[in-house]
Amino acid sequence: MAVPIIPSGEPEVVGFEGDTETGWLVLKLKDGTVIRFKVIVTAVLKVGNDPNTGMPVYAVQTQGVVQLVNVPKELIKKPGRGGTPVT
């Protein structure tokens, strides 16, 4: 059984760089909608070391971004409560 990793002391913020030119996952849904999804790393924290291996342990804070790329016209409804498809 693995020993749980317990942070020792205060987490340390670690600087980082990333490849910002790519990273979008394009999803083509069965209903014809196309969406893009991207995970943006907002912070990296070193929280301690694994007691079993001595390797550093990091916590990564992320934010997800979703964009509609294409939506079939028949799926678009009138704004408001009606929910009637736009014709």
Biopython code that builds the backbone (N, CA, C, O; Angstrom):
import numpy as np
from Bio.PDB.StructureBuilder import StructureBuilder

atoms = [
    (1, "MET", "N", (0.843, -1.177, 0.000)),
    (1, "MET", "CA", (0.000, 0.000, 0.000)),
    (1, "MET", "C", (0.888, 1.239, 0.000)),
    (1, "MET", "O", (1.877, 1.301, 0.731)),
    (2, "ALA", "N", (0.536, 2.217, -0.815)),
    (2, "ALA", "CA", (1.331, 3.438, -0.927)),
    (2, "ALA", "C", (1.129, 4.328, 0.289)),
    (2, "ALA", "O", (0.045, 4.387, 0.868)),
    (3, "VAL", "N", (2.183, 5.006, 0.654)),
    (3, "VAL", "CA", (2.129, 5.967, 1.752)),
    (3, "VAL", "C", (1.578, 7.270, 1.199)),
    (3, "VAL", "O", (2.060, 7.746, 0.171)),
    (4, "PRO", "N", (0.565, 7.872, 1.860)),
    (4, "PRO", "CA", (0.036, 9.136, 1.343)),
    (4, "PRO", "C", (1.099, 10.231, 1.393)),
    (4, "PRO", "O", (1.950, 10.259, 2.282)),
    (5, "ILE", "N", (1.024, 11.124, 0.420)),
    (5, "ILE", "CA", (1.975, 12.228, 0.363)),
    (5, "ILE", "C", (1.399, 13.382, 1.159)),
    (5, "ILE", "O", (0.340, 13.912, 0.824)),
    (6, "ILE", "N", (2.092, 13.765, 2.201)),
    (6, "ILE", "CA", (1.652, 14.857, 3.058)),
    (6, "ILE", "C", (2.566, 16.047, 2.799)),
    (6, "ILE", "O", (3.781, 15.943, 2.967)),
    (7, "PRO", "N", (1.986, 17.188, 2.385)),
    (7, "PRO", "CA", (2.826, 18.351, 2.123)),
    (7, "PRO", "C", (3.647, 18.721, 3.356)),
    (7, "PRO", "O", (3.151, 18.698, 4.482)),
    (8, "SER", "N", (4.901, 19.060, 3.118)),
    (8, "SER", "CA", (5.763, 19.483, 4.214)),
    (8, "SER", "C", (6.024, 20.977, 4.071)),
    (8, "SER", "O", (6.667, 21.404, 3.112)),
    (9, "GLY", "N", (5.534, 21.767, 5.007)),
    (9, "GLY", "CA", (5.720, 23.212, 4.938)),
    (9, "GLY", "C", (4.781, 23.854, 3.937)),
    (9, "GLY", "O", (3.803, 23.250, 3.496)),
    (10, "GLU", "N", (5.098, 25.087, 3.589)),
    (10, "GLU", "CA", (4.274, 25.854, 2.654)),
    (10, "GLU", "C", (4.571, 25.446, 1.213)),
    (10, "GLU", "O", (5.726, 25.196, 0.866)),
    (11, "PRO", "N", (3.526, 25.377, 0.363)),
    (11, "PRO", "CA", (3.782, 25.104, -1.053)),
    (11, "PRO", "C", (4.634, 26.215, -1.656)),
    (11, "PRO", "O", (4.541, 27.374, -1.252)),
    (12, "GLU", "N", (5.457, 25.849, -2.618)),
    (12, "GLU", "CA", (6.348, 26.806, -3.284)),
    (12, "GLU", "C", (5.869, 27.008, -4.715)),
    (12, "GLU", "O", (5.747, 26.047, -5.475)),
    (13, "VAL", "N", (5.596, 28.262, -5.084)),
    (13, "VAL", "CA", (5.185, 28.566, -6.456)),
    (13, "VAL", "C", (6.393, 28.373, -7.370)),
    (13, "VAL", "O", (7.490, 28.848, -7.079)),
    (14, "VAL", "N", (6.172, 27.661, -8.489)),
    (14, "VAL", "CA", (7.243, 27.369, -9.436)),
    (14, "VAL", "C", (6.905, 28.042, -10.765)),
    (14, "VAL", "O", (5.801, 27.871, -11.283)),
    (15, "GLY", "N", (7.842, 28.802, -11.318)),
    (15, "GLY", "CA", (7.626, 29.417, -12.624)),
    (15, "GLY", "C", (7.573, 28.357, -13.718)),
    (15, "GLY", "O", (8.106, 27.260, -13.545)),
    (16, "PHE", "N", (6.937, 28.673, -14.838)),
    (16, "PHE", "CA", (6.822, 27.704, -15.932)),
    (16, "PHE", "C", (6.663, 28.420, -17.260)),
    (16, "PHE", "O", (6.308, 29.598, -17.300)),
    (17, "GLU", "N", (6.929, 27.699, -18.356)),
    (17, "GLU", "CA", (6.641, 28.148, -19.705)),
    (17, "GLU", "C", (5.926, 27.012, -20.409)),
    (17, "GLU", "O", (6.054, 25.851, -20.022)),
    (18, "GLY", "N", (5.182, 27.348, -21.432)),
    (18, "GLY", "CA", (4.471, 26.308, -22.163)),
    (18, "GLY", "C", (4.395, 26.635, -23.637)),
    (18, "GLY", "O", (4.703, 27.751, -24.055)),
    (19, "ASP", "N", (3.983, 25.659, -24.420)),
    (19, "ASP", "CA", (3.774, 25.833, -25.855)),
    (19, "ASP", "C", (2.394, 26.439, -26.033)),
    (19, "ASP", "O", (1.388, 25.746, -25.877)),
    (20, "THR", "N", (2.334, 27.720, -26.355)),
    (20, "THR", "CA", (1.041, 28.395, -26.464)),
    (20, "THR", "C", (0.494, 28.403, -27.888)),
    (20, "THR", "O", (-0.596, 28.924, -28.122)),
    (21, "GLU", "N", (1.230, 27.835, -28.841)),
    (21, "GLU", "CA", (0.766, 27.837, -30.227)),
    (21, "GLU", "C", (-0.256, 26.736, -30.497)),
    (21, "GLU", "O", (-1.057, 26.850, -31.425)),
    (22, "THR", "N", (-0.235, 25.688, -29.706)),
    (22, "THR", "CA", (-1.155, 24.574, -29.918)),
    (22, "THR", "C", (-1.931, 24.331, -28.631)),
    (22, "THR", "O", (-2.051, 25.222, -27.790)),
    (23, "GLY", "N", (-2.442, 23.153, -28.488)),
    (23, "GLY", "CA", (-3.121, 22.811, -27.252)),
    (23, "GLY", "C", (-4.627, 22.676, -27.376)),
    (23, "GLY", "O", (-5.281, 22.266, -26.417)),
    (24, "TRP", "N", (-5.197, 23.006, -28.524)),
    (24, "TRP", "CA", (-6.640, 22.870, -28.695)),
    (24, "TRP", "C", (-6.983, 21.433, -29.080)),
    (24, "TRP", "O", (-6.356, 20.840, -29.958)),
    (25, "LEU", "N", (-7.986, 20.892, -28.407)),
    (25, "LEU", "CA", (-8.551, 19.597, -28.763)),
    (25, "LEU", "C", (-9.864, 19.890, -29.474)),
    (25, "LEU", "O", (-10.757, 20.506, -28.891)),
    (26, "VAL", "N", (-9.994, 19.459, -30.721)),
    (26, "VAL", "CA", (-11.212, 19.695, -31.499)),
    (26, "VAL", "C", (-12.093, 18.461, -31.387)),
    (26, "VAL", "O", (-11.668, 17.348, -31.696)),
    (27, "LEU", "N", (-13.333, 18.675, -30.938)),
    (27, "LEU", "CA", (-14.295, 17.587, -30.771)),
    (27, "LEU", "C", (-15.420, 17.754, -31.784)),
    (27, "LEU", "O", (-16.075, 18.796, -31.829)),
    (28, "LYS", "N", (-15.641, 16.720, -32.600)),
    (28, "LYS", "CA", (-16.740, 16.716, -33.564)),
    (28, "LYS", "C", (-17.825, 15.815, -32.984)),
    (28, "LYS", "O", (-17.675, 14.594, -32.947)),
    (29, "LEU", "N", (-18.918, 16.427, -32.532)),
    (29, "LEU", "CA", (-19.991, 15.683, -31.883)),
    (29, "LEU", "C", (-20.896, 15.011, -32.906)),
    (29, "LEU", "O", (-20.959, 15.429, -34.062)),
    (30, "LYS", "N", (-21.594, 13.968, -32.471)),
    (30, "LYS", "CA", (-22.471, 13.192, -33.364)),
    (30, "LYS", "C", (-23.607, 14.035, -33.935)),
    (30, "LYS", "O", (-24.135, 13.717, -35.001)),
    (31, "ASP", "N", (-23.997, 15.130, -33.224)),
    (31, "ASP", "CA", (-25.086, 15.975, -33.723)),
    (31, "ASP", "C", (-24.597, 17.022, -34.726)),
    (31, "ASP", "O", (-25.381, 17.858, -35.175)),
    (32, "GLY", "N", (-23.302, 16.983, -35.083)),
    (32, "GLY", "CA", (-22.751, 17.910, -36.062)),
    (32, "GLY", "C", (-22.053, 19.124, -35.464)),
    (32, "GLY", "O", (-21.406, 19.880, -36.189)),
    (33, "THR", "N", (-22.172, 19.321, -34.165)),
    (33, "THR", "CA", (-21.518, 20.447, -33.503)),
    (33, "THR", "C", (-20.015, 20.200, -33.430)),
    (33, "THR", "O", (-19.568, 19.072, -33.221)),
    (34, "VAL", "N", (-19.246, 21.263, -33.606)),
    (34, "VAL", "CA", (-17.794, 21.189, -33.447)),
    (34, "VAL", "C", (-17.410, 22.160, -32.333)),
    (34, "VAL", "O", (-17.734, 23.347, -32.392)),
    (35, "ILE", "N", (-16.712, 21.642, -31.313)),
    (35, "ILE", "CA", (-16.238, 22.491, -30.227)),
    (35, "ILE", "C", (-14.734, 22.311, -30.072)),
    (35, "ILE", "O", (-14.168, 21.280, -30.437)),
    (36, "ARG", "N", (-14.105, 23.345, -29.519)),
    (36, "ARG", "CA", (-12.675, 23.273, -29.204)),
    (36, "ARG", "C", (-12.530, 23.365, -27.694)),
    (36, "ARG", "O", (-13.258, 24.107, -27.035)),
    (37, "PHE", "N", (-11.589, 22.610, -27.152)),
    (37, "PHE", "CA", (-11.339, 22.609, -25.714)),
    (37, "PHE", "C", (-9.846, 22.759, -25.481)),
    (37, "PHE", "O", (-9.026, 22.142, -26.161)),
    (38, "LYS", "N", (-9.511, 23.593, -24.506)),
    (38, "LYS", "CA", (-8.107, 23.832, -24.185)),
    (38, "LYS", "C", (-7.970, 23.949, -22.676)),
    (38, "LYS", "O", (-8.811, 24.557, -22.014)),
    (39, "VAL", "N", (-6.915, 23.369, -22.141)),
    (39, "VAL", "CA", (-6.605, 23.497, -20.720)),
    (39, "VAL", "C", (-5.482, 24.515, -20.583)),
    (39, "VAL", "O", (-4.438, 24.393, -21.224)),
    (40, "ILE", "N", (-5.704, 25.516, -19.746)),
    (40, "ILE", "CA", (-4.692, 26.540, -19.504)),
    (40, "ILE", "C", (-4.143, 26.346, -18.097)),
    (40, "ILE", "O", (-4.902, 26.305, -17.129)),
    (41, "VAL", "N", (-2.835, 26.228, -17.986)),
    (41, "VAL", "CA", (-2.190, 26.102, -16.680)),
    (41, "VAL", "C", (-2.058, 27.501, -16.096)),
    (41, "VAL", "O", (-1.461, 28.383, -16.715)),
    (42, "THR", "N", (-2.618, 27.707, -14.899)),
    (42, "THR", "CA", (-2.569, 29.020, -14.262)),
    (42, "THR", "C", (-1.508, 29.105, -13.175)),
    (42, "THR", "O", (-1.050, 30.202, -12.855)),
    (43, "ALA", "N", (-1.107, 27.977, -12.600)),
    (43, "ALA", "CA", (-0.068, 27.986, -11.563)),
    (43, "ALA", "C", (0.472, 26.578, -11.365)),
    (43, "ALA", "O", (-0.224, 25.588, -11.591)),
    (44, "VAL", "N", (1.720, 26.510, -10.941)),
    (44, "VAL", "CA", (2.353, 25.244, -10.572)),
    (44, "VAL", "C", (2.950, 25.438, -9.184)),
    (44, "VAL", "O", (3.670, 26.406, -8.938)),
    (45, "LEU", "N", (2.645, 24.509, -8.277)),
    (45, "LEU", "CA", (3.142, 24.580, -6.906)),
    (45, "LEU", "C", (3.895, 23.309, -6.565)),
    (45, "LEU", "O", (3.414, 22.209, -6.836)),
    (46, "LYS", "N", (5.059, 23.448, -5.980)),
    (46, "LYS", "CA", (5.772, 22.280, -5.455)),
    (46, "LYS", "C", (5.288, 22.111, -4.023)),
    (46, "LYS", "O", (5.440, 23.011, -3.197)),
    (47, "VAL", "N", (4.701, 20.947, -3.732)),
    (47, "VAL", "CA", (4.083, 20.740, -2.416)),
    (47, "VAL", "C", (4.898, 19.839, -1.503)),
    (47, "VAL", "O", (4.513, 19.618, -0.354)),
    (48, "GLY", "N", (6.001, 19.323, -1.983)),
    (48, "GLY", "CA", (6.836, 18.470, -1.138)),
    (48, "GLY", "C", (7.505, 17.398, -1.969)),
    (48, "GLY", "O", (7.688, 17.539, -3.178)),
    (49, "ASN", "N", (7.869, 16.313, -1.285)),
    (49, "ASN", "CA", (8.519, 15.184, -1.952)),
    (49, "ASN", "C", (7.829, 13.889, -1.557)),
    (49, "ASN", "O", (7.354, 13.749, -0.430)),
    (50, "ASP", "N", (7.776, 12.948, -2.481)),
    (50, "ASP", "CA", (7.195, 11.638, -2.219)),
    (50, "ASP", "C", (8.107, 10.897, -1.239)),
    (50, "ASP", "O", (9.297, 10.735, -1.510)),
    (51, "PRO", "N", (7.560, 10.441, -0.096)),
    (51, "PRO", "CA", (8.399, 9.766, 0.887)),
    (51, "PRO", "C", (8.929, 8.415, 0.396)),
    (51, "PRO", "O", (9.924, 7.915, 0.920)),
    (52, "ASN", "N", (8.273, 7.825, -0.601)),
    (52, "ASN", "CA", (8.710, 6.527, -1.123)),
    (52, "ASN", "C", (9.856, 6.645, -2.117)),
    (52, "ASN", "O", (10.754, 5.803, -2.145)),
    (53, "THR", "N", (9.820, 7.697, -2.932)),
    (53, "THR", "CA", (10.806, 7.820, -4.011)),
    (53, "THR", "C", (11.721, 9.030, -3.867)),
    (53, "THR", "O", (12.787, 9.081, -4.482)),
    (54, "GLY", "N", (11.313, 9.996, -3.062)),
    (54, "GLY", "CA", (12.080, 11.232, -2.941)),
    (54, "GLY", "C", (11.826, 12.217, -4.069)),
    (54, "GLY", "O", (12.364, 13.324, -4.063)),
    (55, "MET", "N", (10.997, 11.814, -5.053)),
    (55, "MET", "CA", (10.706, 12.685, -6.193)),
    (55, "MET", "C", (9.850, 13.864, -5.740)),
    (55, "MET", "O", (9.030, 13.721, -4.834)),
    (56, "PRO", "N", (10.036, 15.037, -6.369)),
    (56, "PRO", "CA", (9.198, 16.182, -6.021)),
    (56, "PRO", "C", (7.748, 15.933, -6.430)),
    (56, "PRO", "O", (7.480, 15.224, -7.399)),
    (57, "VAL", "N", (6.820, 16.522, -5.684)),
    (57, "VAL", "CA", (5.391, 16.410, -5.973)),
    (57, "VAL", "C", (4.877, 17.813, -6.281)),
    (57, "VAL", "O", (5.124, 18.758, -5.532)),
    (58, "TYR", "N", (4.156, 17.932, -7.399)),
    (58, "TYR", "CA", (3.648, 19.224, -7.837)),
    (58, "TYR", "C", (2.125, 19.205, -7.896)),
    (58, "TYR", "O", (1.517, 18.182, -8.210)),
    (59, "ALA", "N", (1.519, 20.348, -7.590)),
    (59, "ALA", "CA", (0.091, 20.563, -7.806)),
    (59, "ALA", "C", (-0.018, 21.537, -8.978)),
    (59, "ALA", "O", (0.663, 22.563, -9.002)),
    (60, "VAL", "N", (-0.861, 21.221, -9.937)),
    (60, "VAL", "CA", (-1.018, 22.068, -11.115)),
    (60, "VAL", "C", (-2.438, 22.618, -11.123)),
    (60, "VAL", "O", (-3.406, 21.858, -11.126)),
    (61, "GLN", "N", (-2.557, 23.951, -11.128)),
    (61, "GLN", "CA", (-3.866, 24.592, -11.202)),
    (61, "GLN", "C", (-4.172, 24.881, -12.663)),
    (61, "GLN", "O", (-3.328, 25.397, -13.396)),
    (62, "THR", "N", (-5.403, 24.538, -13.083)),
    (62, "THR", "CA", (-5.771, 24.697, -14.487)),
    (62, "THR", "C", (-7.127, 25.363, -14.631)),
    (62, "THR", "O", (-7.908, 25.449, -13.683)),
    (63, "GLN", "N", (-7.385, 25.832, -15.847)),
    (63, "GLN", "CA", (-8.681, 26.391, -16.214)),
    (63, "GLN", "C", (-9.019, 25.854, -17.596)),
    (63, "GLN", "O", (-8.170, 25.850, -18.487)),
    (64, "GLY", "N", (-10.245, 25.404, -17.776)),
    (64, "GLY", "CA", (-10.674, 24.903, -19.079)),
    (64, "GLY", "C", (-11.365, 25.987, -19.890)),
    (64, "GLY", "O", (-12.122, 26.790, -19.344)),
    (65, "VAL", "N", (-11.104, 26.014, -21.199)),
    (65, "VAL", "CA", (-11.741, 26.964, -22.103)),
    (65, "VAL", "C", (-12.454, 26.158, -23.184)),
    (65, "VAL", "O", (-11.856, 25.282, -23.808)),
    (66, "VAL", "N", (-13.734, 26.455, -23.405)),
    (66, "VAL", "CA", (-14.530, 25.765, -24.422)),
    (66, "VAL", "C", (-15.030, 26.802, -25.426)),
    (66, "VAL", "O", (-15.555, 27.843, -25.032)),
    (67, "GLN", "N", (-14.871, 26.526, -26.714)),
    (67, "GLN", "CA", (-15.367, 27.407, -27.771)),
    (67, "GLN", "C", (-16.217, 26.605, -28.747)),
    (67, "GLN", "O", (-15.845, 25.507, -29.159)),
    (68, "LEU", "N", (-17.367, 27.173, -29.112)),
    (68, "LEU", "CA", (-18.176, 26.581, -30.176)),
    (68, "LEU", "C", (-17.576, 27.017, -31.506)),
    (68, "LEU", "O", (-17.430, 28.213, -31.759)),
    (69, "VAL", "N", (-17.231, 26.061, -32.351)),
    (69, "VAL", "CA", (-16.652, 26.357, -33.656)),
    (69, "VAL", "C", (-17.741, 26.342, -34.717)),
    (69, "VAL", "O", (-17.786, 27.216, -35.582)),
    (70, "ASN", "N", (-18.620, 25.344, -34.649)),
    (70, "ASN", "CA", (-19.698, 25.212, -35.623)),
    (70, "ASN", "C", (-20.883, 24.530, -34.952)),
    (70, "ASN", "O", (-20.724, 23.506, -34.288)),
    (71, "VAL", "N", (-22.075, 25.105, -35.129)),
    (71, "VAL", "CA", (-23.303, 24.512, -34.595)),
    (71, "VAL", "C", (-24.302, 24.423, -35.744)),
    (71, "VAL", "O", (-24.587, 25.436, -36.383)),
    (72, "PRO", "N", (-24.846, 23.226, -36.024)),
    (72, "PRO", "CA", (-25.852, 23.108, -37.075)),
    (72, "PRO", "C", (-27.051, 24.015, -36.778)),
    (72, "PRO", "O", (-27.504, 24.118, -35.638)),
    (73, "LYS", "N", (-27.546, 24.660, -37.815)),
    (73, "LYS", "CA", (-28.642, 25.625, -37.673)),
    (73, "LYS", "C", (-29.858, 25.026, -36.960)),
    (73, "LYS", "O", (-30.529, 25.718, -36.194)),
    (74, "GLU", "N", (-30.142, 23.750, -37.207)),
    (74, "GLU", "CA", (-31.332, 23.129, -36.604)),
    (74, "GLU", "C", (-31.210, 22.947, -35.087)),
    (74, "GLU", "O", (-32.209, 22.670, -34.424)),
    (75, "LEU", "N", (-30.025, 23.096, -34.537)),
    (75, "LEU", "CA", (-29.844, 22.977, -33.089)),
    (75, "LEU", "C", (-29.953, 24.315, -32.370)),
    (75, "LEU", "O", (-30.041, 24.354, -31.142)),
    (76, "ILE", "N", (-29.947, 25.416, -33.126)),
    (76, "ILE", "CA", (-30.003, 26.745, -32.518)),
    (76, "ILE", "C", (-31.457, 27.098, -32.238)),
    (76, "ILE", "O", (-32.308, 27.016, -33.124)),
    (77, "LYS", "N", (-31.735, 27.494, -30.989)),
    (77, "LYS", "CA", (-33.092, 27.859, -30.573)),
    (77, "LYS", "C", (-33.182, 29.357, -30.358)),
    (77, "LYS", "O", (-32.171, 30.039, -30.190)),
    (78, "LYS", "N", (-34.430, 29.868, -30.367)),
    (78, "LYS", "CA", (-34.647, 31.286, -30.114)),
    (78, "LYS", "C", (-34.145, 31.636, -28.724)),
    (78, "LYS", "O", (-34.311, 30.855, -27.788)),
    (79, "PRO", "N", (-33.531, 32.806, -28.584)),
    (79, "PRO", "CA", (-33.121, 33.236, -27.247)),
    (79, "PRO", "C", (-34.342, 33.399, -26.341)),
    (79, "PRO", "O", (-35.428, 33.727, -26.817)),
    (80, "GLY", "N", (-34.171, 33.177, -25.074)),
    (80, "GLY", "CA", (-35.269, 33.315, -24.129)),
    (80, "GLY", "C", (-35.783, 31.967, -23.684)),
    (80, "GLY", "O", (-35.095, 30.954, -23.811)),
    (81, "ARG", "N", (-36.982, 31.958, -23.167)),
    (81, "ARG", "CA", (-37.549, 30.751, -22.565)),
    (81, "ARG", "C", (-38.194, 29.799, -23.561)),
    (81, "ARG", "O", (-38.350, 28.614, -23.266)),
    (82, "GLY", "N", (-38.564, 30.287, -24.713)),
    (82, "GLY", "CA", (-39.348, 29.479, -25.632)),
    (82, "GLY", "C", (-38.714, 28.171, -26.051)),
    (82, "GLY", "O", (-39.381, 27.136, -26.073)),
    (83, "GLY", "N", (-37.455, 28.203, -26.380)),
    (83, "GLY", "CA", (-36.791, 26.985, -26.810)),
    (83, "GLY", "C", (-37.223, 26.515, -28.185)),
    (83, "GLY", "O", (-36.952, 25.374, -28.558)),
    (84, "THR", "N", (-37.894, 27.375, -28.949)),
    (84, "THR", "CA", (-38.337, 27.011, -30.287)),
    (84, "THR", "C", (-37.167, 27.133, -31.255)),
    (84, "THR", "O", (-36.461, 28.141, -31.241)),
    (85, "PRO", "N", (-36.949, 26.118, -32.101)),
    (85, "PRO", "CA", (-35.847, 26.213, -33.063)),
    (85, "PRO", "C", (-36.001, 27.418, -33.987)),
    (85, "PRO", "O", (-37.117, 27.779, -34.360)),
    (86, "VAL", "N", (-34.891, 28.033, -34.350)),
    (86, "VAL", "CA", (-34.894, 29.162, -35.275)),
    (86, "VAL", "C", (-35.151, 28.623, -36.672)),
    (86, "VAL", "O", (-34.563, 27.618, -37.070)),
    (87, "THR", "N", (-36.031, 29.289, -37.419)),
    (87, "THR", "CA", (-36.320, 28.847, -38.794)),
    (87, "THR", "C", (-35.943, 29.896, -39.793)),
    (87, "THR", "O", (-36.116, 29.695, -40.995)),
]
sb = StructureBuilder()
sb.init_structure("model")
sb.init_model(0)
sb.init_chain("A")
sb.init_seg("    ")
for serial, (resi, resn, name, xyz) in enumerate(atoms, 1):
    if name == "N":
        sb.init_residue(resn, " ", resi, " ")
    sb.init_atom(name, np.array(xyz, "f"), 0.0, 1.0, " ", f" {name:<3s}", serial, name[0])
structure = sb.get_structure()
